[in-house]
Amino acid sequence: QQVIGWFIADFVCPSARLIVEVDGDTHEAEADTARDAELGRQGFRVIRVTNHDVMRNVEGVKVTILQALERADSPHPNP
């Protein structure tokens, strides 16, 4: 986890300006939208995956993260 402004991000790749958020049942879409917009203004892209996907479809989660890294403005040193 990493503090970014007023937020605590679950996973951050600073070189790719990518944040991966793992959402449980308590996340509220409206609050997440506002949070993602603020992080976007700070130059980050946010992708969200669910706890369910992490526990039941980790390969799919990895593919999603790798695809997001491939779209990063700068290459990641260790994709």
Contacts in CASP RR format, 6 or more apart in sequence:
PFRMAT RR
TARGET T0000
AUTHOR 0000-0000-0000
METHOD contacts of the structure
MODEL  1
QQVIGWFIADFVCPSARLIVEVDGDTHEAEADTARDAELGRQGFRVIRVT
NHDVMRNVEGVKVTILQALERADSPHPNP
1 8 0 8 1.000
1 9 0 8 1.000
1 10 0 8 1.000
1 11 0 8 1.000
2 8 0 8 1.000
2 9 0 8 1.000
2 12 0 8 1.000
3 9 0 8 1.000
4 12 0 8 1.000
4 19 0 8 1.000
4 39 0 8 1.000
4 42 0 8 1.000
4 44 0 8 1.000
5 42 0 8 1.000
7 35 0 8 1.000
7 38 0 8 1.000
7 39 0 8 1.000
9 19 0 8 1.000
9 21 0 8 1.000
9 39 0 8 1.000
9 44 0 8 1.000
10 19 0 8 1.000
10 20 0 8 1.000
10 21 0 8 1.000
10 22 0 8 1.000
11 19 0 8 1.000
11 20 0 8 1.000
11 21 0 8 1.000
11 22 0 8 1.000
12 18 0 8 1.000
12 19 0 8 1.000
12 20 0 8 1.000
12 44 0 8 1.000
13 19 0 8 1.000
13 20 0 8 1.000
13 69 0 8 1.000
13 72 0 8 1.000
13 76 0 8 1.000
15 72 0 8 1.000
15 74 0 8 1.000
15 76 0 8 1.000
15 77 0 8 1.000
16 68 0 8 1.000
16 69 0 8 1.000
16 72 0 8 1.000
16 73 0 8 1.000
16 74 0 8 1.000
16 76 0 8 1.000
17 43 0 8 1.000
17 44 0 8 1.000
17 45 0 8 1.000
17 72 0 8 1.000
17 73 0 8 1.000
18 44 0 8 1.000
18 45 0 8 1.000
18 47 0 8 1.000
18 65 0 8 1.000
18 68 0 8 1.000
18 69 0 8 1.000
18 72 0 8 1.000
19 39 0 8 1.000
19 44 0 8 1.000
19 45 0 8 1.000
19 46 0 8 1.000
19 47 0 8 1.000
20 46 0 8 1.000
20 47 0 8 1.000
20 48 0 8 1.000
20 49 0 8 1.000
20 65 0 8 1.000
20 68 0 8 1.000
21 32 0 8 1.000
21 46 0 8 1.000
21 47 0 8 1.000
21 48 0 8 1.000
21 49 0 8 1.000
22 48 0 8 1.000
22 49 0 8 1.000
22 50 0 8 1.000
22 51 0 8 1.000
22 54 0 8 1.000
23 32 0 8 1.000
23 48 0 8 1.000
23 49 0 8 1.000
23 50 0 8 1.000
23 51 0 8 1.000
24 50 0 8 1.000
24 51 0 8 1.000
25 51 0 8 1.000
32 48 0 8 1.000
35 46 0 8 1.000
36 46 0 8 1.000
36 48 0 8 1.000
39 46 0 8 1.000
40 46 0 8 1.000
45 68 0 8 1.000
45 71 0 8 1.000
45 72 0 8 1.000
47 64 0 8 1.000
47 65 0 8 1.000
47 68 0 8 1.000
49 61 0 8 1.000
49 64 0 8 1.000
53 60 0 8 1.000
53 61 0 8 1.000
54 61 0 8 1.000
66 79 0 8 1.000
69 76 0 8 1.000
69 79 0 8 1.000
70 79 0 8 1.000
END
